Amino acid sequence: MNMTIALVMKKIRRKVDTLLRFAWHVEAIVDEIKINQGLILSELNKSKRSRDLRDYEFKVFSQWGDDGLIQKLIDTIEIENKTFIEFGVQDFYESNCRFLMTKDNWAGFVIDGSASNIRRLKASHFYWRHALEAIAAFLSRANINEILARSKFDHDLGLLSIDIDGVDYFVLEAIDYYKPRILIVEFNAIFGPERKITVPYDERFCRTDKHHSNLYFGASLSALTHLANKKGYELVGINSACVNAFFVRKDLVNEKLQVLTPEQAYTPSAFRESRDSRGNASYLSGDARLAAIKGLPVTNVETGASETV
């Protein structure tokens, strides 16, 4: 009886392995199609003369249109080292830098707080093809420099992308060695274009635990621009979804780029990712999203004062 069960289990494992290999190959073929579409869109964008970054948007592997924006920026400014660091990548299947790595063969170092996400990344069909290192780590301002140093990249980094849905402002503030030529940071559009505010620092900040709405996280566009300016960067645009801000180091800004204030760059976001108290999607939009987190504490990054949403 035990022998029969063992044989059946062996056959099942073989079938599962066969299905996984098939899925792996299908996934690779779909990616090739998407990459080729991205190559075409990249070439078409080169004929445009607009200084509005959003006119160059297209999506291959990014969540929004950031693949096109990144391609525009690397075609516009000089990049000494084709290296990127991106954190908050989940399993890197949907990310800001995957198309950059695949199309332009940049070397990368990526970080996510979930060990299972990193295991899936390392089992992917693309991980072995590129100079990509991936680690699981929960980032804080206390450990960020030590962890980034593990990349062994030169301080003159090509691109840094930050998206940790939490204390992004404080983690960026703590980075003191790397001086990326392009800086991408997620911001919370619900906070509006004017107030320089962020959620207060918490080393173990978790967006879904802090407030059931899933809307209380991150920093405003003005807060991140204030910090970026202090670090030597200019705001050159945001994506049309009003999620990610794009900064370029001041010594590299040229006439093909427009430097913007947060008020000039900002547009209201339309996506609806709110949750009710039971964890179900509630699809709040407009001012109802701000009302859902009204009264929660925030920090004014210019004065250091405690305020409320």
N, C-alpha and C positions, 0 to 999 in steps of 0.2 A: 504493500500500500504506500509506504513512504517513498519507494522507488518510483512509483507511478506519479505521485505528487511532484517529486523532484524533476521528472522528465517534462511534466506539464509546465512547471514553472520555468524551466529552461527554454521551452518553446515560446512561452509568453515573453520572456526577456528578449529573445531574438527578434520577435515581431515588433516589440517596442523599440528596440535599437534600429530596426529597419525603418520604422515610421519616423523616428527622430532624425535619421540621416536624410530621409526624403524631405522632411520639413526644413532641415538645414539648407538643402540645395535649392528648394523653392524660395526660401527667404533670400538666399544669395542672388537668385535670378531677378527677383522683384527689386532688390537693391540696385542691381546693375541698370535696370530700366530707369529707376528714379535718378541715378547718378547721371545717366546720359541725358535725361531731360534737364538736369541742373547745368550740365555743360552747355547745352543749347541756350538756356536762359542767361547764363553768364556772358556768352558771346553777344547776345542781343542787347544786353544792358550796356555793353561797351560803346554802343552808338548813341546813348542818351547823354544829354548835356545838363540835366537838371542838378541843382545843388541841394535839393530836398532828398534826404536819404531814403525816405519812404517810397520814392519813385522806383527804387531798385529792389524792392522786396520780392523774394520768391522762397518757397519752402521745398526742401528736399528731406532733411532729417530734423530740422529745427521745429519747435512747437508752433511757431508763428512764421513770419517771413524773414527771419533773421539770417538765413543762409545767404540771401541776396544782399543784405546790408553789409555783411562781413566781406563778401566778395568785392563789393564796391570799395570798401575801405582799404583792403589790401592792394587794390589796383590804384588807389589814390595816394597813399603814403608809402614811403620807403620802409621796408621791413628787413632788418639786419639778420635776425635769427627767426627761422620759421618754427617757432615753438609756442605751444599754448598750454595753459592750465585752466581747467574748468572744474568747479565743484558744485555739488547738488545735481549730479547727472543721472540719478537713478541707475538704470543699466546701460546708459549711453545710447540706446537705440534712438531715442528722440532727444536731441541735444544741439547746442549751438555750434559745436566744433567738429562734429563727425564728418560733415561734408567737406570742411576745410582740410581735415586729415586725409580723407579719401581722394578728393580731387587734386589737392595741391601738395600732398605728401608731407604735411607738417607733422612734427613729433609732438606727442601730447602726454600730459600727466593729469589724471582725473581722480576725483574723490567723491565718495558718497557715504552717508552714514549707515547704510544697510549692507551687511556682509553678503546677504543673499543676492542683492543687486549686482555686487561686484563679481560674485561667482557666475552669474548669468552672463555678464559682460565678457568674462574670460573664457566662457564656453562658446562665444559667438563665432560666426564664420569670418568676421573681420578683425578680430583681436590679433591673431597671429600675423596678419598681413602688414601691419603697420608698427611704427615705433611708438607704441602706446603702453604706458604704465598706469595701473589702476589700483587704488587702495581703499579700504573701508575705514573711515574715521569720522567721529563726531567733532566738528570744528568749533573752536572757541577763540577768543582773542588771546588766550593764554598759550594755545598750542599751534596757532596757524603758521607762524614763521618756521617752527621746527618741522612741521609736516610738509610745507611747501619746499623746504630745503632738500627733501628726499628726492625731488625731481632732478636735482643736479643741473638744472638749467641756468644759463647765464642770467644775471639780473636784468639785462635788456631783453625782456620777454616779448614775443610777438603779440600775444593776446592773453588777457585774463578775463574769464567769465564767471560771475558770482550769482548763484541762485540757491539760497538755502532756506527761503521762506521763513525767515526769523530775524536774527540780529545781524543781518548783512552789513549794516552801517558800521557796527563796532568791529566786525571781523576785517572789513576793508580798512578801517582806520588803523588797525594793529599791524597791517602788512608794511614792513619797513625796508625790505631788501629788494624786492622785485619792482621794476619800473616798466610795466608793459606799454607797448606803443598804442595798443587798442585796449580799452577797458569797457566791459559790458556788465551792468549791474541791474538786477531786477528791482523794481520799486513798487510801492503800493499806490496805485492810482486813486484809490478811494480817499486818500489823505489830501487830494487836490494839488494844485500847482504852486501854491504860495507858502504854506506853513513849512518850516524847516523842522520836521518832527520824525521821530522813530519810536518804535516800541522800546521800553526800557531794557537794559542789558540783563540777560539771564543766560548763564552758561549752558543750561540744559533746555533752552527754549524749544518748544514743540508747538507748532501752529494749531494743530487740532486739539491739543490739550489746553492751550491758553484761553480759548473761547470757542464755544460750539459753532459759531457762525462760519468759522474758517476764513474770516476776513480781517482778523487782527494779527498783523505781522509786518515786518519790514519797515521801510522808511519811505518818506515822500521823495518825489523827484527833486524838490528844492533842497532837502537835506543832503541827498547824495551829490547833487551838483556843488553844494557848499563845500563838502569834503573833497570832492574831486578837484575843485579849483585850488584848494589848499595844497593838494598833492601835485599840482602842476598839470592839470588836464582841463580841456574845454568840452562842453556838451555840444555834440554835432548832430544829435537827432535821437528820436525814439522810434520804436516800431509802431505800426498803425494800430496794433492791439492795445497800446498804451501799457506795456508790461516791462520792457527792457529799455534802459538808457544806454546810449553809446557815447563814449568819451574818447578823445584822441589827445595824446601828450602834446603840450603846447608848442614844443620845438618842432613838431611835425605838421601842424595845421597849415594848410595852404589855401590858395584862392578857389580850389575846387570844392572846398567844404564851407559850410556856413556855421558860424558859432552862434549858439542860441541861448537865451535865458530859459529857465524852466517854464515861464509863462508862455513864451513863444513856441516852445516845443510841445507843450502838453495838449492832449485831446482826451476827452472823457472815454473811459473804457466801456465796452458793451458786453463783455462776457459775464456769465452769471455762475459763480461757483460757491454760493452760500449754502449753508446747512442749517436745519432747524435744531432744536434742543435734543431731538432723537437721532440726529445724524443723517437725516434724509435731505436730499436736495430741495432747496426752497426757492431757487431762481430769483433772488432779489436783484433789482436793477436800480440804476439811478441813485437818488438820494436815500432810498430805503436801505441801501447797503451801509451808508454812513450812520444812519439812525440805529442800525443793529449793533454797532459798537460804540455808540455815543456814551461818554462818561468814563471810558476805559483810559488808563494812564498812558501818557506818552512823554517823551523827553524832547525839549527844544534844544537842538544840537548847537545853536548859536549862543544861547545864554546858559545852557545847562539846567534850566528850570524845569520842574515837573509841571505838566499840564494835563489836560484831558482831551479826548477826541471830541 
